[in-house]
Amino acid sequence: MKPALAFRQPYYPSSWQALPNGEVIKKAIEQELAPWWQKFFGYHLVKLGALSSEIEISNCTINHQVSISGKSSLADVLGDIDDLPLQEHSVDVCLLSHALEFSLDPHHVIREANRVLIPNGYLVLTGFNPLSLVGLNRLLPYRRSKTPWNEHFFSPMRVKDWLHLMGFEILADQRCLHSGLTGKLSTDTLNSSWHNFAKSYLPALGSVYVIVAKKRVLPLTPIKPKWQIRPEFNPVKVTTMNTHRESVEHNKKTPKSR
């Protein structure tokens, strides 16, 4: 297994237009996440990264939504997603859309999102699935040197392992876009017989994964010990031989009453 830490600075795209068929990917993600926004409750929702900033969220019960990015002009706060300018346990929902494959240290990015999330908060992750047609493009010499094929793709299973180690509960692991995402995709292409067949019978081979996880924090309840401290030890006084002899002589000298 390759290490998650990148050995060079990845190129993080400033918008979806910088990716092949970026607008198609963005719309597919929005369609997959549409039923989830109305299930989240809280006060603050944060979009982490330039790509997350462009994801449209509708019918969400959380009105206060903030975008944090160092590149996007749509960002409300300028900052790095691996060093968030937020307090611990201050966010209800975090959206990380296609950020891990373009991060120098994806572990640290997830840890930062975990730090700012409140207990029982939600983390939404999207990314490219290497076990799909998109992953096969990385094997072609004339494509693996271009964005995004030259970056490190992480499988959904590996991402879920990271989340499990941090105490997250996986609520959903969905796939979309059973396509290599090369060339110009149209609505007819996405509705082709192959795409419908793969969506029905090969759902795990979708090119884009969408993971929804909930942060679980177990309360620490103090348990009282069942044992009790024993009472203080009091030594028993034992009659010595001298004391016994004096008691016998005293009884002999004392006359018996009739």
Protein Blocks (a to p, Z undefined) as FASTA:
>chain_A
ZZfbdcbdcdddfbfklpghklmmmmmmmmmmmmmmmmpgcjbdcdedjklmmpccehia
blbdcdddfkbmkbfbgcdfklccbdehibfbdcdehkllmcfblmlmmmmmmmmpcghi
acddddddfbbfklmmmmpmklmmpcfklpccddfklmmmmmmmnopacfbdcdehiaeh
iajddfklmmmmklmmmmmmmmmlpfbdcdddddddddddddddfbdcdddddddddddf
klmmmmmmmmmmpccdZZ
